[in-house]
Amino acid sequence: MTEHNDPKLNSLSRRSILGGIGAVGIASAGAGLGTSAFFSDEEEFMNNSLQAGTLDLKLDYKATYLGGQGRLASVEAMGYPNVEEITDDGEPTGRYLLAQAPSPADMQEWEDLVQGEAFDFCSPAADEFLVNGDGIPMFTLDDVKPGDSGEVTVSIHICDNPGYLRMMGDITGNAENGQTEPEINAEGEDTDGIGELADAIEVCVWYDEDCDNVFEPTGTGQQQELEVALVSDVSGSMSGSALTSLQSAATSFVDNLASPDEAAAISFSTSATTDQELTTVYQDVKDAINGYTAGGGTSIASGIDEGADELLNGTNATVGASKVMLLLSDGNSSASAATTAANAAKNAGIRLFTIALGSANTALLESLASSPDDAFVAPDPADLDTVYAEIAQIVLGGEQKIAEGTMAEVFAQLSEGVILDGDRQEEGLQPYPGATTQCIGLEWTLPFDVGNEVQTDSVGFDFGFEVEQSRHNETPFAANNTAPNGTTSGN
């Protein structure tokens, strides 16, 4: 693909409006897995493709393969001439970027593009970069070994109209493909020609909220204890409804906490103050927030520095806990000082969420956040409840699994169709708002301890997504109303 500089490709993030039209569309991905290379012969992912229909359900994706360090040439030989090994601080990880759309040559890092502000996925001009009717291979690997895994994150764009989104899947092949001597010794002589690989491979499917190809159950990495600093602008411009809305939204956020999670309240105007240090006595945090009054100027850097100091050096700060800062401002400040303070906090391991309220310097606050997906905009004070609730879902609830188990078990669920929940904070099954993006992650793993009985076996599978309008639709996908927890649901 060539570099695209069309100035018309302007969009908002998944929390904002994308252009386009959507009613009913279907997208599908197919893959095949096989084993034997570790033991004797050959393993394959065969005939993989990702294809979207033409009715404005559009996809982009990023597929990776964890096959161990030093295998770049081997992966290239499997049909990936442009493969690259993903590094961490310059060190090889053994994980390889197989393919993505848009490709790295087209745009910036995939996850930044998906959640960024500069690309309208639903515009006709975007089609050349996305999956919208053209098949794209994801996996074609013939040397997969026990301990290897693969992952694809699909970014699904529902253009314009609100709708219900359903994920579907099927196992398309599960073959024995003959038996080696070790395989016969392990399982006896095969009589039905059906392989064991679908029962050996482990699969997890989840809502990938930050589109980073990693399942994060706590939203803040793998740490279980959370320490969060609510850093709030109380400058003069926050008087009136802005301050009362902040107090309502921030205290509601605190209500979601449970021990051992700790919270602190920090306010800033011309300077910053720790109004309540980290504590599990949540009423003290809420009392501090409810006691705020507005006045003075705006020093975002002071607020960040004060919050970071409490998270890192406070009396009750815990080494190894997940550190999170929620920074809200409705104004402007010194960009250089704020950037220096934010970089120091992030380099110290603090995840920084920013909320730009009203006439705030949105561009500055977005640049301070840990990632584009951690930057929020509240055009009006009344929007703060929704923003803080969404951050609570990410930070406190983490990313939610859709299905987990062996490949046979997961695809048995998907074969019935799983209707995805468009708002995991609300009770019951909710449609997706019009003009929105949802990332879904799917990871497969062939365990280290897999036995010889899977030698030469192969398995094929397809998975896909379908969207159906929600207006005047009380029974979405009426023929198959399976909710994410496997229960039957109508709406």
C-alpha positions as CSV (number, residue, x, y, z in Angstrom):
1,M,0.0,0.0,0.0
2,T,1.1,3.6,-0.6
3,E,1.2,6.4,1.8
4,H,-2.1,8.2,2.0
5,N,-2.2,12.0,2.7
6,D,-5.8,12.8,1.9
7,P,-6.8,15.7,4.1
8,K,-10.4,14.5,4.1
9,L,-9.5,11.6,6.3
10,N,-10.4,13.3,9.5
11,S,-12.3,11.4,12.2
12,L,-12.9,11.1,15.9
13,S,-12.0,8.3,18.2
14,R,-14.2,5.3,19.1
15,R,-16.0,7.5,21.7
16,S,-17.0,10.0,19.1
17,I,-18.7,10.0,15.7
18,L,-17.5,8.3,12.6
19,G,-19.1,8.9,9.3
20,G,-20.9,6.3,7.1
21,I,-23.9,4.1,6.8
22,G,-24.6,0.7,8.4
23,A,-27.5,-1.6,8.4
24,V,-26.6,-5.2,8.0
25,G,-23.1,-6.5,7.1
26,I,-20.9,-9.5,7.6
27,A,-17.2,-10.0,8.1
28,S,-15.4,-13.3,8.5
29,A,-12.0,-14.6,9.3
30,G,-10.8,-18.1,8.7
31,A,-7.8,-20.1,10.0
32,G,-6.5,-23.6,10.1
33,L,-4.1,-25.1,12.7
34,G,-2.1,-28.2,12.4
35,T,0.7,-29.9,14.5
36,S,3.7,-32.1,14.0
37,A,6.8,-29.9,13.4
38,F,7.8,-30.1,17.1
39,F,7.6,-33.9,17.0
40,S,8.5,-35.0,13.5
41,D,7.0,-33.4,10.5
42,E,4.8,-30.4,9.8
43,E,2.2,-28.0,11.2
44,E,0.1,-25.5,9.3
45,F,-2.2,-22.6,9.5
46,M,-3.9,-22.9,6.2
47,N,-6.1,-20.7,3.9
48,N,-6.6,-17.9,6.4
49,S,-8.5,-14.9,5.3
50,L,-10.3,-11.9,6.7
51,Q,-13.2,-10.6,4.7
52,A,-15.8,-8.0,5.1
53,G,-19.0,-7.4,3.2
54,T,-19.9,-4.3,1.3
55,L,-22.6,-3.0,3.6
56,D,-20.4,-0.8,5.8
57,L,-19.3,-3.1,8.4
58,K,-15.6,-2.4,8.0
59,L,-12.6,-4.1,9.6
60,D,-9.0,-3.5,10.3
61,Y,-6.7,-5.9,12.2
62,K,-3.3,-6.7,13.7
63,A,-2.1,-10.4,13.8
64,T,0.9,-11.5,15.8
65,Y,2.6,-14.9,16.3
66,L,4.6,-15.8,19.4
67,G,7.1,-18.4,18.1
68,G,10.3,-17.7,20.1
69,Q,13.4,-15.6,19.5
70,G,15.6,-16.0,16.6
71,R,13.0,-17.3,14.2
72,L,12.7,-14.3,11.9
73,A,14.1,-16.2,8.9
74,S,11.9,-19.2,9.6
75,V,8.8,-17.0,9.7
76,E,9.8,-15.2,6.6
77,A,10.2,-18.6,4.9
78,M,6.6,-19.4,5.8
79,G,5.4,-16.7,3.4
80,Y,5.9,-13.4,5.4
81,P,8.6,-11.5,3.5
82,N,7.8,-8.3,5.5
83,V,7.5,-9.9,8.9
84,E,9.2,-8.0,11.8
85,E,10.0,-9.1,15.3
86,I,8.4,-6.9,17.9
87,T,10.9,-5.5,20.4
88,D,10.6,-4.2,24.0
89,D,13.0,-1.3,24.6
90,G,15.1,-2.6,21.7
91,E,15.1,-6.2,23.0
92,P,13.6,-9.0,20.9
93,T,10.5,-10.6,22.3
94,G,10.0,-13.7,20.2
95,R,6.7,-12.2,19.0
96,Y,6.3,-11.4,15.3
97,L,4.0,-9.0,13.5
98,L,2.6,-11.0,10.7
99,A,0.2,-8.6,9.1
100,Q,-2.1,-5.7,9.7
101,A,-4.4,-3.4,7.9
102,P,-3.7,-0.6,7.6
103,S,0.0,-1.6,7.3
104,P,2.9,0.0,9.1
105,A,4.0,1.6,5.9
106,D,0.7,3.4,5.6
107,M,0.2,4.9,9.0
108,Q,1.5,5.1,12.6
109,E,1.4,2.3,15.1
110,W,-1.9,0.3,14.6
111,E,-3.3,0.7,18.1
112,D,-2.7,4.5,18.0
113,L,-4.4,4.7,14.6
114,V,-7.4,2.7,15.7
115,Q,-8.0,4.9,18.7
116,G,-6.7,8.1,17.3
117,E,-8.3,11.3,15.9
118,A,-6.9,11.5,12.4
119,F,-8.5,8.8,10.3
120,D,-12.1,8.3,9.2
121,F,-12.5,4.6,9.0
122,C,-16.0,4.9,7.6
123,S,-15.1,7.2,4.7
124,P,-15.0,5.7,1.2
125,A,-11.4,6.9,0.9
126,A,-10.5,4.6,3.8
127,D,-11.5,1.4,1.9
128,E,-8.1,0.9,0.2
129,F,-6.5,0.6,3.7
130,L,-9.2,-1.6,5.3
131,V,-10.9,-5.0,4.9
132,N,-14.1,-4.2,3.1
133,G,-14.8,-7.0,0.7
134,D,-11.2,-8.1,0.0
135,G,-9.7,-11.2,1.5
136,I,-6.5,-10.8,3.5
137,P,-4.5,-13.7,4.9
138,M,-3.7,-13.7,8.6
139,F,-1.9,-17.0,9.4
140,T,-0.1,-19.3,7.1
141,L,2.4,-21.0,9.4
142,D,3.8,-24.5,8.9
143,D,6.2,-24.7,11.8
144,V,4.2,-24.1,14.9
145,K,5.5,-25.8,18.1
146,P,4.1,-26.5,21.6
147,G,4.3,-23.3,23.6
148,D,3.6,-21.2,20.6
149,S,0.6,-18.9,20.4
150,G,-1.0,-16.5,18.0
151,E,-3.3,-13.5,18.4
152,V,-5.4,-11.3,16.2
153,T,-7.2,-8.1,17.3
154,V,-9.9,-7.0,15.0
155,S,-11.2,-3.4,15.0
156,I,-14.8,-3.4,13.9
157,H,-16.4,-0.2,12.7
158,I,-20.2,0.1,12.7
159,C,-20.8,3.1,10.6
160,D,-23.6,5.5,11.3
161,N,-26.6,3.5,12.5
162,P,-26.9,1.9,16.0
163,G,-26.9,-1.9,15.8
164,Y,-26.5,-5.2,17.5
165,L,-23.1,-7.0,16.8
166,R,-22.8,-10.7,16.8
167,M,-19.7,-12.9,16.7
168,M,-19.9,-16.2,15.0
169,G,-17.5,-19.1,14.4
170,D,-17.2,-22.8,13.4
171,I,-14.6,-25.5,13.3
172,T,-14.4,-26.4,9.6
173,G,-12.0,-29.3,9.9
174,N,-10.5,-31.6,12.6
175,A,-8.5,-34.3,11.0
176,E,-6.1,-37.0,12.2
177,N,-4.0,-37.0,9.0
178,G,-2.5,-40.4,9.7
179,Q,-0.5,-41.4,12.7
180,T,3.2,-41.4,13.6
181,E,4.6,-44.1,15.8
182,P,4.8,-41.9,18.9
183,E,1.2,-40.9,18.2
184,I,0.0,-44.5,18.1
185,N,1.8,-45.2,21.3
186,A,0.1,-42.2,23.0
187,E,-3.5,-42.7,21.8
188,G,-3.7,-46.1,20.2
189,E,-4.6,-46.8,16.6
190,D,-7.0,-44.2,15.2
191,T,-10.3,-45.5,13.9
192,D,-12.4,-42.4,13.2
193,G,-10.0,-40.1,11.5
194,I,-10.9,-37.2,13.9
195,G,-7.9,-35.4,15.4
196,E,-7.4,-34.2,19.0
197,L,-6.0,-30.8,18.2
198,A,-9.3,-28.9,18.7
199,D,-9.4,-30.3,22.3
200,A,-5.7,-29.4,22.9
201,I,-5.5,-25.8,21.7
202,E,-6.7,-23.2,24.3
203,V,-8.6,-20.1,23.0
204,C,-9.6,-16.8,24.7
205,V,-11.8,-14.2,23.1
206,W,-12.3,-10.8,24.8
207,Y,-13.3,-7.2,24.4
208,D,-9.9,-5.5,23.8
209,E,-10.8,-2.1,25.1
210,D,-7.4,-0.5,24.3
211,C,-6.8,-2.5,21.1
212,D,-3.3,-3.5,22.3
213,N,-3.5,-7.3,21.5
214,V,-3.2,-8.2,25.2
215,F,-5.9,-9.4,27.6
216,E,-5.8,-7.2,30.7
217,P,-8.1,-8.5,33.4
218,T,-7.6,-5.6,35.7
219,G,-7.3,-2.8,33.1
220,T,-3.9,-1.8,34.6
221,G,-1.8,-4.8,33.8
222,Q,-1.5,-7.9,35.9
223,Q,-1.3,-6.2,39.3
224,Q,-4.2,-6.8,41.6
225,E,-4.0,-3.8,43.9
226,L,-4.9,-0.4,42.5
227,E,-3.9,3.0,43.7
228,V,-5.6,5.9,42.0
229,A,-5.2,9.6,42.3
230,L,-8.1,11.8,41.2
231,V,-6.4,15.0,40.2
232,S,-9.0,17.8,39.7
233,D,-8.9,21.3,38.3
234,V,-10.5,23.7,40.7
235,S,-9.5,26.9,39.0
236,G,-11.9,29.8,38.8
237,S,-13.4,28.7,35.5
238,M,-14.6,25.5,37.2
239,S,-17.2,27.4,39.3
240,G,-20.9,26.4,39.0
241,S,-22.1,23.4,37.1
242,A,-18.6,22.3,36.1
243,L,-17.5,21.8,39.7
244,T,-20.7,20.2,40.9
245,S,-20.7,17.8,37.9
246,L,-17.0,16.9,38.7
247,Q,-17.9,16.2,42.3
248,S,-20.8,14.0,41.3
249,A,-18.8,12.0,38.7
250,A,-15.6,11.7,40.8
251,T,-17.4,10.5,43.9
252,S,-19.4,8.0,41.8
253,F,-16.0,6.7,40.6
254,V,-14.8,6.2,44.2
255,D,-18.0,4.3,45.0
256,N,-16.8,1.6,42.6
257,L,-13.7,0.9,44.6
258,A,-13.3,-2.0,47.0
259,S,-10.5,-2.8,49.4
260,P,-7.5,-3.2,49.0
261,D,-7.8,-0.5,46.3
262,E,-6.8,2.9,47.5
263,A,-7.8,6.4,46.3
264,A,-6.4,9.9,46.9
265,A,-7.9,13.4,46.1
266,I,-5.7,16.1,44.7
267,S,-6.9,19.5,43.6
268,F,-5.0,22.1,41.6
269,S,-5.5,25.7,40.5
270,T,-2.5,28.1,40.7
271,S,-0.8,25.4,42.8
272,A,-1.8,21.9,44.0
273,T,-2.8,20.3,47.2
274,T,-3.3,16.7,48.5
275,D,-6.7,17.0,50.0
276,Q,-6.8,13.3,51.0
277,E,-3.9,10.9,50.9
278,L,-4.2,7.3,49.6
279,T,-6.8,5.4,51.7
280,T,-9.4,2.7,51.7
281,V,-11.7,4.9,53.7
282,Y,-13.5,6.0,50.6
283,Q,-15.9,8.4,52.4
284,D,-12.9,10.5,53.4
285,V,-12.0,10.8,49.7
286,K,-15.5,11.7,48.7
287,D,-15.7,14.3,51.5
288,A,-12.5,15.9,50.3
289,I,-13.9,16.1,46.7
290,N,-17.2,17.4,47.9
291,G,-15.4,20.2,49.8
292,Y,-13.8,21.7,46.7
293,T,-14.3,25.4,45.9
294,A,-13.3,27.1,42.7
295,G,-10.8,29.9,42.3
296,G,-7.4,30.8,41.0
297,G,-5.4,30.0,37.8
298,T,-4.5,26.7,36.2
299,S,-1.2,24.8,36.7
300,I,-1.7,21.3,35.2
301,A,2.0,20.5,35.9
302,S,1.5,21.2,39.6
303,G,-1.5,18.8,39.7
304,I,0.4,16.0,37.9
305,D,3.5,16.4,40.1
306,E,1.3,16.4,43.3
307,G,-0.6,13.4,42.2
308,A,2.5,11.5,41.2
309,D,4.3,12.2,44.4
310,E,1.3,10.8,46.4
311,L,1.1,7.7,44.2
312,L,4.9,7.0,44.5
313,N,5.9,8.4,47.8
314,G,2.7,8.9,49.9
315,T,2.4,7.4,53.4
316,N,0.2,4.6,52.1
317,A,1.7,4.1,48.7
318,T,2.6,0.5,47.9
319,V,5.5,-0.6,45.8
320,G,4.3,-2.9,43.0
321,A,0.6,-1.7,43.0
322,S,-1.0,-0.5,39.8
323,K,-0.7,3.3,39.8
324,V,-3.4,5.3,38.0
325,M,-4.0,9.1,37.7
326,L,-7.2,10.7,36.5
327,L,-6.5,14.2,35.5
328,L,-9.3,16.6,34.7
329,S,-9.0,20.2,33.5
330,D,-11.2,22.7,31.7
331,G,-8.5,25.2,30.9
332,N,-5.0,25.8,29.5
333,S,-1.6,25.7,31.0
334,S,2.1,25.7,30.2
335,A,2.5,22.9,27.7
336,S,6.2,22.4,28.3
337,A,5.8,22.2,32.1
338,A,2.8,19.9,31.8
339,T,4.5,17.6,29.3
340,T,7.6,17.3,31.5
341,A,5.5,16.4,34.6
342,A,3.4,13.9,32.6
343,N,6.4,12.2,31.1
344,A,8.0,11.9,34.5
345,A,4.9,10.3,35.9
346,K,4.5,7.9,33.0
347,N,8.1,6.9,33.1
348,A,7.6,6.1,36.8
349,G,4.9,3.6,35.8
350,I,1.8,5.7,36.3
351,R,-1.0,5.2,33.8
352,L,-2.3,8.7,33.1
353,F,-5.9,9.3,32.0
354,T,-6.8,12.8,30.9
355,I,-10.3,14.4,30.7
356,A,-10.7,17.6,28.7
357,L,-13.8,19.5,29.9
358,G,-15.5,22.1,27.8
359,S,-13.1,24.7,26.4
360,A,-10.0,22.9,27.7
361,N,-6.8,22.6,25.6
362,T,-7.9,19.2,24.3
363,A,-4.7,18.7,22.2
364,L,-2.5,19.3,25.2
365,L,-4.4,17.0,27.4
366,E,-4.5,14.2,24.8
367,S,-0.7,14.5,24.4
368,L,-0.3,14.0,28.2
369,A,-2.3,10.8,28.4
370,S,-0.5,7.4,28.4
371,S,-2.1,6.5,25.1
372,P,-4.7,8.0,22.7
373,D,-7.2,5.5,24.2
374,D,-6.6,7.1,27.7
375,A,-7.6,10.6,26.6
376,F,-11.2,11.6,27.0
377,V,-13.3,14.6,26.0
378,A,-16.3,15.9,27.9
379,P,-17.8,18.7,25.8
380,D,-20.3,19.6,28.6
381,P,-20.2,19.1,32.4
382,A,-23.2,16.7,32.1
383,D,-20.9,14.4,30.1
384,L,-18.6,13.8,33.1
385,D,-20.6,11.0,34.6
386,T,-20.3,9.0,31.4
387,V,-16.6,9.7,31.1
388,Y,-15.7,8.7,34.6
389,A,-17.9,5.6,34.3
390,E,-16.1,4.5,31.2
391,I,-12.7,5.0,32.8
392,A,-14.0,3.0,35.8
393,Q,-14.8,0.2,33.5
394,I,-11.3,0.2,32.0
395,V,-9.4,0.7,35.3
396,L,-11.6,-1.3,37.7
397,G,-13.3,-3.9,35.6
398,G,-10.6,-4.5,33.1
399,E,-11.2,-6.2,29.9
400,Q,-14.1,-8.7,29.8
401,K,-13.8,-12.2,28.3
402,I,-16.4,-13.2,25.7
403,A,-15.4,-16.9,25.6
404,E,-12.6,-19.1,27.0
405,G,-11.7,-22.8,26.9
406,T,-10.5,-25.3,24.4
407,M,-10.9,-24.5,20.7
408,A,-13.7,-27.1,20.6
409,E,-15.5,-25.5,23.5
410,V,-15.1,-21.9,22.4
411,F,-16.3,-22.6,18.8
412,A,-19.2,-24.6,20.1
413,Q,-20.4,-21.3,21.7
414,L,-19.6,-19.2,18.6
415,S,-21.4,-21.7,16.3
416,E,-24.6,-20.6,18.1
417,G,-23.7,-16.9,17.6
418,V,-22.7,-14.7,20.6
419,I,-24.4,-11.2,20.6
420,L,-21.8,-8.7,21.9
421,D,-22.7,-6.2,24.5
422,G,-22.5,-2.6,23.3
423,D,-22.4,-1.2,26.9
424,R,-20.9,-3.5,29.5
425,Q,-21.7,-1.0,32.3
426,E,-25.5,-1.2,31.8
427,E,-27.5,-4.2,32.8
428,G,-28.8,-6.4,30.1
429,L,-27.8,-6.7,26.5
430,Q,-27.2,-3.3,24.8
431,P,-26.7,-2.4,21.1
432,Y,-23.7,-0.4,19.9
433,P,-24.3,3.3,19.4
434,G,-24.2,4.5,15.8
435,A,-20.8,5.3,14.5
436,T,-18.6,3.4,16.9
437,T,-15.6,1.1,17.0
438,Q,-15.1,-2.1,19.0
439,C,-11.9,-4.1,19.2
440,I,-12.1,-7.9,19.7
441,G,-9.1,-10.0,20.6
442,L,-8.8,-13.7,19.8
443,E,-5.7,-15.7,21.0
444,W,-4.9,-19.4,20.6
445,T,-2.2,-21.2,22.5
446,L,-0.8,-24.7,21.9
447,P,0.3,-25.7,25.5
448,F,3.9,-26.7,26.3
449,D,2.7,-30.0,27.7
450,V,0.7,-31.1,24.7
451,G,1.1,-34.8,24.2
452,N,2.1,-36.9,21.2
453,E,-1.5,-37.7,20.4
454,V,-1.8,-34.4,18.5
455,Q,1.0,-35.2,16.1
456,T,0.0,-34.7,12.4
457,D,-3.5,-33.5,13.5
458,S,-5.0,-30.4,11.9
459,V,-7.9,-28.2,12.7
460,G,-9.6,-25.4,10.7
461,F,-11.8,-22.7,11.9
462,D,-13.7,-19.6,10.8
463,F,-14.9,-16.7,12.8
464,G,-16.9,-13.6,11.8
465,F,-19.0,-10.7,12.8
466,E,-22.5,-9.6,11.8
467,V,-24.3,-6.3,12.6
468,E,-28.0,-5.8,12.6
469,Q,-29.9,-2.6,13.1
470,S,-31.3,-2.1,16.6
471,R,-34.1,0.4,15.9
472,H,-37.5,-1.2,15.9
473,N,-35.8,-4.5,16.6
474,E,-36.9,-6.2,19.8
475,T,-35.4,-9.6,19.0
476,P,-31.9,-9.1,17.4
477,F,-30.7,-12.1,15.4
478,A,-34.0,-13.7,16.3
479,A,-33.0,-17.1,15.0
480,N,-30.1,-17.2,17.5
481,N,-30.3,-15.0,20.6
482,T,-27.2,-16.1,22.6
483,A,-25.9,-13.5,25.0
484,P,-22.2,-13.3,25.9
485,N,-22.7,-15.4,29.0
486,G,-24.3,-18.1,27.0
487,T,-27.9,-17.4,28.2
488,T,-30.7,-16.8,25.8
489,S,-31.7,-13.1,25.5
490,G,-34.2,-11.0,23.7
491,N,-34.2,-7.2,23.6
